[in-house]
Amino acid sequence: MDNNHPAMIAARSSWAAVSGHDKDAWLALMSPDVVVEDPIGEAPTNPSGHGTRGLSELSEFWDTNIAPNTIEFDVHTSRTAALESAHLMTLTTTLPGGFVATVTGIFVYRVDEAGLLVSLRGHWALDDMEFTEPEA
């Protein structure tokens, strides 16, 4: 795997922006016509099942799904090919009130020739997610 691959750089930069709660840095990684499907198919984060499209919708996605939470990334393995990177990883999201949601999935990042993200797809389902209540 090429650690200097444009899609690998974009993925790592995305994780850093999310972990650092840096919305502007995250949006700066995106192509104007970006599509985020996290997860693929209908879910609370993807109600239409067609993904979040464009920077305006992605800004709202951030405000609803990323900003109020703390998200940690545990990358188990990564691969690169063409203009894409794929990652088997576990996301641990701490929600307001201390609830924790954990999911392991395959996440695919695709960039354009300029290195901007045009697609981010999360291969996981709600049934894969585990929830832990806050400690009393």
Secondary structure, DSSP 8 states (H G I E B T S, - for coil): --TT-HHHHHHHHHHHHHHTT-HHHHHHTEEEEEEEESSSSSBTTBTTSS-EEHHHHHHHHIIIIITTSEEEEEEEEEEEETTEEEEEEEEEEE-TTS-EEEEEEEEEEEE-TTS-EEEEEEE--GGG-EEE----
